[in-house]
Amino acid sequence: MYCPKCLKSIQDERVKEISDELRHTVGNRLLEQGMCPVCGTELVNTAKAADVAHGAPRGAS
Ligand SMILES: [Zn+2]
């Protein structure tokens, strides 16, 4: 996951770990909702972006 505002990325395998920690320590649920815990901007899913770059565009309506 990547925040386009903070220019920071969070490794996908750590998102759950970090969001759990934030929820327990400061009650911050933003990351759980796919948003940057710092600025609240919607995070870009880098895994999904990579997927799109790899595969041919299919199922476009
Ligand atoms: Zn941010």
N, CA, C, O and the ligand as a Tripos MOL2 file, in Angstrom:
@<TRIPOS>MOLECULE
protein
  245   243    62     0     0
PROTEIN
NO_CHARGES

@<TRIPOS>ATOM
      1 N           0.8480   -1.1840    0.0000 N.3       1 MET1
      2 CA          0.0000    0.0000    0.0000 C.3       1 MET1
      3 C           0.8870    1.2380    0.0000 C.2       1 MET1
      4 O           1.9940    1.2320    0.5380 O.2       1 MET1
      5 N           0.3730    2.3000   -0.6170 N.am      2 TYR2
      6 CA          1.1940    3.4740   -0.8250 C.3       2 TYR2
      7 C           0.3550    4.7320   -0.6190 C.2       2 TYR2
      8 O          -0.7630    4.8390   -1.1220 O.2       2 TYR2
      9 N           0.9170    5.6860    0.1340 N.am      3 CYS3
     10 CA          0.2130    6.9480    0.3340 C.3       3 CYS3
     11 C           0.7640    7.9890   -0.6320 C.2       3 CYS3
     12 O           1.9360    8.3560   -0.5430 O.2       3 CYS3
     13 N          -0.0660    8.4660   -1.5540 N.am      4 PRO4
     14 CA          0.3940    9.4390   -2.5390 C.3       4 PRO4
     15 C           0.6660   10.8090   -1.9300 C.2       4 PRO4
     16 O           1.3050   11.6530   -2.5580 O.2       4 PRO4
     17 N           0.1870   11.0320   -0.7170 N.am      5 LYS5
     18 CA          0.3960   12.3330   -0.0840 C.3       5 LYS5
     19 C           1.6740   12.3310    0.7620 C.2       5 LYS5
     20 O           2.4850   13.2530    0.6720 O.2       5 LYS5
     21 N           1.8470   11.2880    1.5830 N.am      6 CYS6
     22 CA          3.0540   11.1890    2.4190 C.3       6 CYS6
     23 C           4.2290   10.6140    1.6350 C.2       6 CYS6
     24 O           5.3740   10.6720    2.0840 O.2       6 CYS6
     25 N           3.9400   10.0650    0.4730 N.am      7 LEU7
     26 CA          4.9550    9.3830   -0.3230 C.3       7 LEU7
     27 C           5.6260    8.2680    0.4710 C.2       7 LEU7
     28 O           6.8400    8.0690    0.4120 O.2       7 LEU7
     29 N           4.7960    7.5560    1.2100 N.am      8 LYS8
     30 CA          5.3090    6.4300    1.9810 C.3       8 LYS8
     31 C           4.5970    5.1680    1.5400 C.2       8 LYS8
     32 O           3.4200    5.1890    1.1790 O.2       8 LYS8
     33 N           5.3320    4.0700    1.5760 N.am      9 SER9
     34 CA          4.6920    2.8120    1.2380 C.3       9 SER9
     35 C           4.7760    1.8630    2.4250 C.2       9 SER9
     36 O           5.7090    1.9130    3.2260 O.2       9 SER9
     37 N           3.7800    1.0060    2.5100 N.am     10 ILE10
     38 CA          3.7250   -0.0110    3.5510 C.3      10 ILE10
     39 C           3.6530   -1.3530    2.8540 C.2      10 ILE10
     40 O           2.8080   -1.5710    1.9850 O.2      10 ILE10
     41 N           4.5360   -2.2420    3.2360 N.am     11 GLN11
     42 CA          4.5270   -3.5600    2.6080 C.3      11 GLN11
     43 C           3.1880   -4.2490    2.8690 C.2      11 GLN11
     44 O           2.6730   -4.2280    3.9860 O.2      11 GLN11
     45 N           2.6430   -4.8520    1.8370 N.am     12 ASP12
     46 CA          1.3270   -5.4660    1.9510 C.3      12 ASP12
     47 C           1.2530   -6.4670    3.0910 C.2      12 ASP12
     48 O           0.2440   -6.5320    3.7930 O.2      12 ASP12
     49 N           2.3000   -7.2410    3.2810 N.am     13 GLU13
     50 CA          2.2660   -8.2600    4.3370 C.3      13 GLU13
     51 C           2.3440   -7.6510    5.7360 C.2      13 GLU13
     52 O           2.1350   -8.3470    6.7300 O.2      13 GLU13
     53 N           2.6440   -6.3610    5.8140 N.am     14 ARG14
     54 CA          2.7250   -5.7100    7.1150 C.3      14 ARG14
     55 C           1.5000   -4.8450    7.4170 C.2      14 ARG14
     56 O           1.3470   -4.3610    8.5380 O.2      14 ARG14
     57 N           0.6390   -4.6500    6.4380 N.am     15 VAL15
     58 CA         -0.5080   -3.7690    6.6250 C.3      15 VAL15
     59 C          -1.3710   -4.2360    7.7930 C.2      15 VAL15
     60 O          -1.7760   -3.4310    8.6310 O.2      15 VAL15
     61 N          -1.6530   -5.5370    7.8480 N.am     16 LYS16
     62 CA         -2.5180   -6.0540    8.9020 C.3      16 LYS16
     63 C          -1.8430   -5.8810   10.2690 C.2      16 LYS16
     64 O          -2.4660   -5.4590   11.2430 O.2      16 LYS16
     65 N          -0.5850   -6.2120   10.3040 N.am     17 GLU17
     66 CA          0.1930   -6.0890   11.5410 C.3      17 GLU17
     67 C           0.1840   -4.6400   12.0460 C.2      17 GLU17
     68 O          -0.0650   -4.3860   13.2240 O.2      17 GLU17
     69 N           0.4530   -3.7160   11.1580 N.am     18 ILE18
     70 CA          0.5230   -2.3070   11.5440 C.3      18 ILE18
     71 C          -0.8630   -1.7820   11.9200 C.2      18 ILE18
     72 O          -0.9990   -1.0320   12.8860 O.2      18 ILE18
     73 N          -1.8800   -2.1680   11.1710 N.am     19 SER19
     74 CA         -3.2180   -1.6690   11.4860 C.3      19 SER19
     75 C          -3.6860   -2.2120   12.8340 C.2      19 SER19
     76 O          -4.3540   -1.5020   13.5860 O.2      19 SER19
     77 N          -3.3440   -3.4630   13.1470 N.am     20 ASP20
     78 CA         -3.6570   -4.0310   14.4670 C.3      20 ASP20
     79 C          -2.9830   -3.2190   15.5590 C.2      20 ASP20
     80 O          -3.5920   -2.8870   16.5760 O.2      20 ASP20
     81 N          -1.7230   -2.9090   15.3320 N.am     21 GLU21
     82 CA         -0.9500   -2.1820   16.3290 C.3      21 GLU21
     83 C          -1.5340   -0.7780   16.5480 C.2      21 GLU21
     84 O          -1.6930   -0.3280   17.6820 O.2      21 GLU21
     85 N          -1.8420   -0.1130   15.4600 N.am     22 LEU22
     86 CA         -2.4070    1.2370   15.5600 C.3      22 LEU22
     87 C          -3.7540    1.2310   16.2790 C.2      22 LEU22
     88 O          -4.0630    2.1380   17.0520 O.2      22 LEU22
     89 N          -4.5440    0.2040   16.0170 N.am     23 ARG23
     90 CA         -5.8570    0.1290   16.6470 C.3      23 ARG23
     91 C          -5.7060   -0.0550   18.1520 C.2      23 ARG23
     92 O          -6.4150    0.5600   18.9490 O.2      23 ARG23
     93 N          -4.7570   -0.9220   18.5190 N.am     24 HIS24
     94 CA         -4.5710   -1.2020   19.9460 C.3      24 HIS24
     95 C          -3.9030   -0.0510   20.6840 C.2      24 HIS24
     96 O          -4.2460    0.2290   21.8320 O.2      24 HIS24
     97 N          -2.9620    0.6120   20.0440 N.am     25 THR25
     98 CA         -2.1990    1.6390   20.7510 C.3      25 THR25
     99 C          -2.8920    2.9960   20.7440 C.2      25 THR25
    100 O          -2.9700    3.6490   21.7850 O.2      25 THR25
    101 N          -3.3900    3.4290   19.6040 N.am     26 VAL26
    102 CA         -3.9750    4.7720   19.5430 C.3      26 VAL26
    103 C          -5.4150    4.7740   19.0330 C.2      26 VAL26
    104 O          -5.9960    5.8360   18.8090 O.2      26 VAL26
    105 N          -5.9980    3.5670   18.8470 N.am     27 GLY27
    106 CA         -7.3830    3.5010   18.3850 C.3      27 GLY27
    107 C          -7.5720    4.0430   16.9820 C.2      27 GLY27
    108 O          -8.6480    4.5250   16.6300 O.2      27 GLY27
    109 N          -6.5300    3.9610   16.1920 N.am     28 ASN28
    110 CA         -6.5630    4.4810   14.8270 C.3      28 ASN28
    111 C          -6.9740    3.3630   13.8700 C.2      28 ASN28
    112 O          -6.2470    2.3830   13.7100 O.2      28 ASN28
    113 N          -8.1300    3.5060   13.2380 N.am     29 ARG29
    114 CA         -8.6570    2.4490   12.3690 C.3      29 ARG29
    115 C          -8.5250    2.8150   10.8920 C.2      29 ARG29
    116 O          -9.0320    2.0970   10.0300 O.2      29 ARG29
    117 N          -7.8710    3.8890   10.6040 N.am     30 LEU30
    118 CA         -7.7970    4.3520    9.2160 C.3      30 LEU30
    119 C          -7.1600    3.3120    8.3040 C.2      30 LEU30
    120 O          -7.6600    3.0330    7.2140 O.2      30 LEU30
    121 N          -6.0520    2.7430    8.7640 N.am     31 LEU31
    122 CA         -5.3370    1.7960    7.9140 C.3      31 LEU31
    123 C          -6.1930    0.5660    7.6160 C.2      31 LEU31
    124 O          -6.1380    0.0110    6.5190 O.2      31 LEU31
    125 N          -6.9840    0.1490    8.6050 N.am     32 GLU32
    126 CA         -7.9090   -0.9650    8.3910 C.3      32 GLU32
    127 C          -8.8730   -0.6710    7.2520 C.2      32 GLU32
    128 O          -9.3070   -1.5680    6.5290 O.2      32 GLU32
    129 N          -9.1940    0.6040    7.1130 N.am     33 GLN33
    130 CA        -10.1590    0.9940    6.0920 C.3      33 GLN33
    131 C          -9.4800    1.3560    4.7810 C.2      33 GLN33
    132 O         -10.1140    1.8830    3.8670 O.2      33 GLN33
    133 N          -8.1840    1.0680    4.6960 N.am     34 GLY34
    134 CA         -7.4620    1.3240    3.4550 C.3      34 GLY34
    135 C          -7.0260    2.7660    3.3110 C.2      34 GLY34
    136 O          -6.7670    3.2430    2.2060 O.2      34 GLY34
    137 N          -6.9440    3.4710    4.4610 N.am     35 MET35
    138 CA         -6.5250    4.8650    4.3880 C.3      35 MET35
    139 C          -5.2460    5.0930    5.1800 C.2      35 MET35
    140 O          -4.9170    4.3360    6.0930 O.2      35 MET35
    141 N          -4.5420    6.1360    4.8160 N.am     36 CYS36
    142 CA         -3.2880    6.4530    5.4760 C.3      36 CYS36
    143 C          -3.5510    6.8430    6.9300 C.2      36 CYS36
    144 O          -4.3470    7.7440    7.1940 O.2      36 CYS36
    145 N          -2.8880    6.1710    7.8750 N.am     37 PRO37
    146 CA         -3.1020    6.4730    9.2930 C.3      37 PRO37
    147 C          -2.5770    7.8500    9.6840 C.2      37 PRO37
    148 O          -2.9150    8.3550   10.7540 O.2      37 PRO37
    149 N          -1.7700    8.4520    8.8490 N.am     38 VAL38
    150 CA         -1.1870    9.7550    9.1520 C.3      38 VAL38
    151 C          -2.0560   10.8900    8.6190 C.2      38 VAL38
    152 O          -2.3880   11.8170    9.3580 O.2      38 VAL38
    153 N          -2.4240   10.8230    7.3480 N.am     39 CYS39
    154 CA         -3.1190   11.9550    6.7380 C.3      39 CYS39
    155 C          -4.5430   11.6160    6.3030 C.2      39 CYS39
    156 O          -5.3100   12.5140    5.9540 O.2      39 CYS39
    157 N          -4.9080   10.3240    6.3180 N.am     40 GLY40
    158 CA         -6.2800    9.9490    5.9840 C.3      40 GLY40
    159 C          -6.5590    9.8680    4.4990 C.2      40 GLY40
    160 O          -7.7040    9.6850    4.0840 O.2      40 GLY40
    161 N          -5.5140   10.0040    3.6970 N.am     41 THR41
    162 CA         -5.6830    9.8570    2.2600 C.3      41 THR41
    163 C          -5.8620    8.3860    1.9020 C.2      41 THR41
    164 O          -5.2490    7.5090    2.5120 O.2      41 THR41
    165 N          -6.6940    8.1300    0.9240 N.am     42 GLU42
    166 CA         -6.9110    6.7530    0.5090 C.3      42 GLU42
    167 C          -5.6190    6.1870   -0.0700 C.2      42 GLU42
    168 O          -5.0020    6.7910   -0.9470 O.2      42 GLU42
    169 N          -5.2200    5.0230    0.4290 N.am     43 LEU43
    170 CA         -3.9670    4.4300   -0.0110 C.3      43 LEU43
    171 C          -4.1270    3.7870   -1.3800 C.2      43 LEU43
    172 O          -5.1960    3.2880   -1.7310 O.2      43 LEU43
    173 N          -3.0540    3.8090   -2.1360 N.am     44 VAL44
    174 CA         -3.0250    3.1400   -3.4270 C.3      44 VAL44
    175 C          -2.5840    1.6980   -3.1920 C.2      44 VAL44
    176 O          -1.5810    1.4430   -2.5260 O.2      44 VAL44
    177 N          -3.3320    0.7780   -3.7380 N.am     45 ASN45
    178 CA         -2.9800   -0.6280   -3.5800 C.3      45 ASN45
    179 C          -1.9340   -1.0050   -4.6130 C.2      45 ASN45
    180 O          -2.2470   -1.2120   -5.7860 O.2      45 ASN45
    181 N          -0.7010   -1.0900   -4.1700 N.am     46 THR46
    182 CA          0.3910   -1.3540   -5.1070 C.3      46 THR46
    183 C           0.2990   -2.7540   -5.7010 C.2      46 THR46
    184 O           0.6850   -2.9700   -6.8500 O.2      46 THR46
    185 N          -0.2090   -3.7020   -4.9240 N.am     47 ALA47
    186 CA         -0.3500   -5.0660   -5.4290 C.3      47 ALA47
    187 C          -1.3270   -5.0980   -6.5920 C.2      47 ALA47
    188 O          -1.1000   -5.7650   -7.6020 O.2      47 ALA47
    189 N          -2.4140   -4.3650   -6.4290 N.am     48 LYS48
    190 CA         -3.4220   -4.3160   -7.4770 C.3      48 LYS48
    191 C          -2.8620   -3.6120   -8.7200 C.2      48 LYS48
    192 O          -3.1120   -4.0300   -9.8500 O.2      48 LYS48
    193 N          -2.1050   -2.5450   -8.4890 N.am     49 ALA49
    194 CA         -1.5080   -1.8150   -9.6020 C.3      49 ALA49
    195 C          -0.5490   -2.7090  -10.3800 C.2      49 ALA49
    196 O          -0.5210   -2.6800  -11.6100 O.2      49 ALA49
    197 N           0.2410   -3.5070   -9.6500 N.am     50 ALA50
    198 CA          1.1760   -4.4210  -10.2960 C.3      50 ALA50
    199 C           0.4200   -5.4680  -11.1110 C.2      50 ALA50
    200 O           0.8360   -5.8500  -12.2040 O.2      50 ALA50
    201 N          -0.6990   -5.9210  -10.5500 N.am     51 ASP51
    202 CA         -1.5380   -6.8970  -11.2130 C.3      51 ASP51
    203 C          -2.0250   -6.3600  -12.5560 C.2      51 ASP51
    204 O          -1.9980   -7.0580  -13.5700 O.2      51 ASP51
    205 N          -2.4580   -5.1360  -12.5380 N.am     52 VAL52
    206 CA         -2.9740   -4.5000  -13.7520 C.3      52 VAL52
    207 C          -1.8610   -4.3720  -14.7880 C.2      52 VAL52
    208 O          -2.0780   -4.5910  -15.9800 O.2      52 VAL52
    209 N          -0.6640   -4.0120  -14.3150 N.am     53 ALA53
    210 CA          0.4650   -3.8360  -15.2120 C.3      53 ALA53
    211 C           0.8490   -5.1620  -15.8590 C.2      53 ALA53
    212 O           1.2840   -5.2020  -17.0100 O.2      53 ALA53
    213 N           0.6810   -6.2580  -15.0940 N.am     54 HIS54
    214 CA          1.0880   -7.5710  -15.6050 C.3      54 HIS54
    215 C           0.0860   -8.1410  -16.5930 C.2      54 HIS54
    216 O           0.4450   -8.5570  -17.6950 O.2      54 HIS54
    217 N          -1.1750   -8.1550  -16.1840 N.am     55 GLY55
    218 CA         -2.1710   -8.8560  -16.9830 C.3      55 GLY55
    219 C          -2.7510   -7.9820  -18.0650 C.2      55 GLY55
    220 O          -2.6970   -6.7550  -17.9930 O.2      55 GLY55
    221 N          -3.3070   -8.6320  -19.0700 N.am     56 ALA56
    222 CA         -4.0110   -7.8980  -20.0990 C.3      56 ALA56
    223 C          -5.3270   -7.3990  -19.5340 C.2      56 ALA56
    224 O          -5.9300   -8.0620  -18.6900 O.2      56 ALA56
    225 N          -5.7710   -6.2650  -19.9760 N.am     57 PRO57
    226 CA         -7.0440   -5.7500  -19.4940 C.3      57 PRO57
    227 C          -8.1920   -6.6480  -19.9360 C.2      57 PRO57
    228 O          -8.4720   -6.7870  -21.1270 O.2      57 PRO57
    229 N          -8.8450   -7.2480  -18.9610 N.am     58 ARG58
    230 CA         -9.9420   -8.1790  -19.2890 C.3      58 ARG58
    231 C         -11.1760   -7.7920  -18.5130 C.2      58 ARG58
    232 O         -11.0940   -7.2240  -17.4240 O.2      58 ARG58
    233 N         -12.2840   -8.0970  -19.0700 N.am     59 GLY59
    234 CA        -13.5450   -7.8760  -18.3780 C.3      59 GLY59
    235 C         -13.9230   -6.4170  -18.2740 C.2      59 GLY59
    236 O         -14.7580   -6.0380  -17.4520 O.2      59 GLY59
    237 N         -13.3090   -5.6000  -19.1050 N.am     60 ALA60
    238 CA        -13.6830   -4.1920  -19.0830 C.3      60 ALA60
    239 C         -15.0870   -4.0190  -19.6380 C.2      60 ALA60
    240 O         -15.4210   -4.6000  -20.6710 O.2      60 ALA60
    241 N         -15.8840   -3.2510  -18.9870 N.am     61 SER61
    242 CA        -17.2490   -3.0980  -19.4460 C.3      61 SER61
    243 C         -17.4250   -1.7980  -20.2190 C.2      61 SER61
    244 O         -18.5240   -1.5020  -20.6860 O.2      61 SER61
    245 ZN         -0.4580    9.7970    4.1970 Zn       62 ZN62
@<TRIPOS>BOND
     1     1     2 1
     2     2     3 1
     3     3     4 2
     4     3     5 am
     5     5     6 1
     6     6     7 1
     7     7     8 2
     8     7     9 am
     9     9    10 1
    10    10    11 1
    11    11    12 2
    12    11    13 am
    13    13    14 1
    14    14    15 1
    15    15    16 2
    16    15    17 am
    17    17    18 1
    18    18    19 1
    19    19    20 2
    20    19    21 am
    21    21    22 1
    22    22    23 1
    23    23    24 2
    24    23    25 am
    25    25    26 1
    26    26    27 1
    27    27    28 2
    28    27    29 am
    29    29    30 1
    30    30    31 1
    31    31    32 2
    32    31    33 am
    33    33    34 1
    34    34    35 1
    35    35    36 2
    36    35    37 am
    37    37    38 1
    38    38    39 1
    39    39    40 2
    40    39    41 am
    41    41    42 1
    42    42    43 1
    43    43    44 2
    44    43    45 am
    45    45    46 1
    46    46    47 1
    47    47    48 2
    48    47    49 am
    49    49    50 1
    50    50    51 1
    51    51    52 2
    52    51    53 am
    53    53    54 1
    54    54    55 1
    55    55    56 2
    56    55    57 am
    57    57    58 1
    58    58    59 1
    59    59    60 2
    60    59    61 am
    61    61    62 1
    62    62    63 1
    63    63    64 2
    64    63    65 am
    65    65    66 1
    66    66    67 1
    67    67    68 2
    68    67    69 am
    69    69    70 1
    70    70    71 1
    71    71    72 2
    72    71    73 am
    73    73    74 1
    74    74    75 1
    75    75    76 2
    76    75    77 am
    77    77    78 1
    78    78    79 1
    79    79    80 2
    80    79    81 am
    81    81    82 1
    82    82    83 1
    83    83    84 2
    84    83    85 am
    85    85    86 1
    86    86    87 1
    87    87    88 2
    88    87    89 am
    89    89    90 1
    90    90    91 1
    91    91    92 2
    92    91    93 am
    93    93    94 1
    94    94    95 1
    95    95    96 2
    96    95    97 am
    97    97    98 1
    98    98    99 1
    99    99   100 2
   100    99   101 am
   101   101   102 1
   102   102   103 1
   103   103   104 2
   104   103   105 am
   105   105   106 1
   106   106   107 1
   107   107   108 2
   108   107   109 am
   109   109   110 1
   110   110   111 1
   111   111   112 2
   112   111   113 am
   113   113   114 1
   114   114   115 1
   115   115   116 2
   116   115   117 am
   117   117   118 1
   118   118   119 1
   119   119   120 2
   120   119   121 am
   121   121   122 1
   122   122   123 1
   123   123   124 2
   124   123   125 am
   125   125   126 1
   126   126   127 1
   127   127   128 2
   128   127   129 am
   129   129   130 1
   130   130   131 1
   131   131   132 2
   132   131   133 am
   133   133   134 1
   134   134   135 1
   135   135   136 2
   136   135   137 am
   137   137   138 1
   138   138   139 1
   139   139   140 2
   140   139   141 am
   141   141   142 1
   142   142   143 1
   143   143   144 2
   144   143   145 am
   145   145   146 1
   146   146   147 1
   147   147   148 2
   148   147   149 am
   149   149   150 1
   150   150   151 1
   151   151   152 2
   152   151   153 am
   153   153   154 1
   154   154   155 1
   155   155   156 2
   156   155   157 am
   157   157   158 1
   158   158   159 1
   159   159   160 2
   160   159   161 am
   161   161   162 1
   162   162   163 1
   163   163   164 2
   164   163   165 am
   165   165   166 1
   166   166   167 1
   167   167   168 2
   168   167   169 am
   169   169   170 1
   170   170   171 1
   171   171   172 2
   172   171   173 am
   173   173   174 1
   174   174   175 1
   175   175   176 2
   176   175   177 am
   177   177   178 1
   178   178   179 1
   179   179   180 2
   180   179   181 am
   181   181   182 1
   182   182   183 1
   183   183   184 2
   184   183   185 am
   185   185   186 1
   186   186   187 1
   187   187   188 2
   188   187   189 am
   189   189   190 1
   190   190   191 1
   191   191   192 2
   192   191   193 am
   193   193   194 1
   194   194   195 1
   195   195   196 2
   196   195   197 am
   197   197   198 1
   198   198   199 1
   199   199   200 2
   200   199   201 am
   201   201   202 1
   202   202   203 1
   203   203   204 2
   204   203   205 am
   205   205   206 1
   206   206   207 1
   207   207   208 2
   208   207   209 am
   209   209   210 1
   210   210   211 1
   211   211   212 2
   212   211   213 am
   213   213   214 1
   214   214   215 1
   215   215   216 2
   216   215   217 am
   217   217   218 1
   218   218   219 1
   219   219   220 2
   220   219   221 am
   221   221   222 1
   222   222   223 1
   223   223   224 2
   224   223   225 am
   225   225   226 1
   226   226   227 1
   227   227   228 2
   228   227   229 am
   229   229   230 1
   230   230   231 1
   231   231   232 2
   232   231   233 am
   233   233   234 1
   234   234   235 1
   235   235   236 2
   236   235   237 am
   237   237   238 1
   238   238   239 1
   239   239   240 2
   240   239   241 am
   241   241   242 1
   242   242   243 1
   243   243   244 2
@<TRIPOS>SUBSTRUCTURE
     1 MET1         2 RESIDUE 1 A MET
     2 TYR2         6 RESIDUE 1 A TYR
     3 CYS3        10 RESIDUE 1 A CYS
     4 PRO4        14 RESIDUE 1 A PRO
     5 LYS5        18 RESIDUE 1 A LYS
     6 CYS6        22 RESIDUE 1 A CYS
     7 LEU7        26 RESIDUE 1 A LEU
     8 LYS8        30 RESIDUE 1 A LYS
     9 SER9        34 RESIDUE 1 A SER
    10 ILE10       38 RESIDUE 1 A ILE
    11 GLN11       42 RESIDUE 1 A GLN
    12 ASP12       46 RESIDUE 1 A ASP
    13 GLU13       50 RESIDUE 1 A GLU
    14 ARG14       54 RESIDUE 1 A ARG
    15 VAL15       58 RESIDUE 1 A VAL
    16 LYS16       62 RESIDUE 1 A LYS
    17 GLU17       66 RESIDUE 1 A GLU
    18 ILE18       70 RESIDUE 1 A ILE
    19 SER19       74 RESIDUE 1 A SER
    20 ASP20       78 RESIDUE 1 A ASP
    21 GLU21       82 RESIDUE 1 A GLU
    22 LEU22       86 RESIDUE 1 A LEU
    23 ARG23       90 RESIDUE 1 A ARG
    24 HIS24       94 RESIDUE 1 A HIS
    25 THR25       98 RESIDUE 1 A THR
    26 VAL26      102 RESIDUE 1 A VAL
    27 GLY27      106 RESIDUE 1 A GLY
    28 ASN28      110 RESIDUE 1 A ASN
    29 ARG29      114 RESIDUE 1 A ARG
    30 LEU30      118 RESIDUE 1 A LEU
    31 LEU31      122 RESIDUE 1 A LEU
    32 GLU32      126 RESIDUE 1 A GLU
    33 GLN33      130 RESIDUE 1 A GLN
    34 GLY34      134 RESIDUE 1 A GLY
    35 MET35      138 RESIDUE 1 A MET
    36 CYS36      142 RESIDUE 1 A CYS
    37 PRO37      146 RESIDUE 1 A PRO
    38 VAL38      150 RESIDUE 1 A VAL
    39 CYS39      154 RESIDUE 1 A CYS
    40 GLY40      158 RESIDUE 1 A GLY
    41 THR41      162 RESIDUE 1 A THR
    42 GLU42      166 RESIDUE 1 A GLU
    43 LEU43      170 RESIDUE 1 A LEU
    44 VAL44      174 RESIDUE 1 A VAL
    45 ASN45      178 RESIDUE 1 A ASN
    46 THR46      182 RESIDUE 1 A THR
    47 ALA47      186 RESIDUE 1 A ALA
    48 LYS48      190 RESIDUE 1 A LYS
    49 ALA49      194 RESIDUE 1 A ALA
    50 ALA50      198 RESIDUE 1 A ALA
    51 ASP51      202 RESIDUE 1 A ASP
    52 VAL52      206 RESIDUE 1 A VAL
    53 ALA53      210 RESIDUE 1 A ALA
    54 HIS54      214 RESIDUE 1 A HIS
    55 GLY55      218 RESIDUE 1 A GLY
    56 ALA56      222 RESIDUE 1 A ALA
    57 PRO57      226 RESIDUE 1 A PRO
    58 ARG58      230 RESIDUE 1 A ARG
    59 GLY59      234 RESIDUE 1 A GLY
    60 ALA60      238 RESIDUE 1 A ALA
    61 SER61      242 RESIDUE 1 A SER
    62 ZN62       245 GROUP 0 **** ****
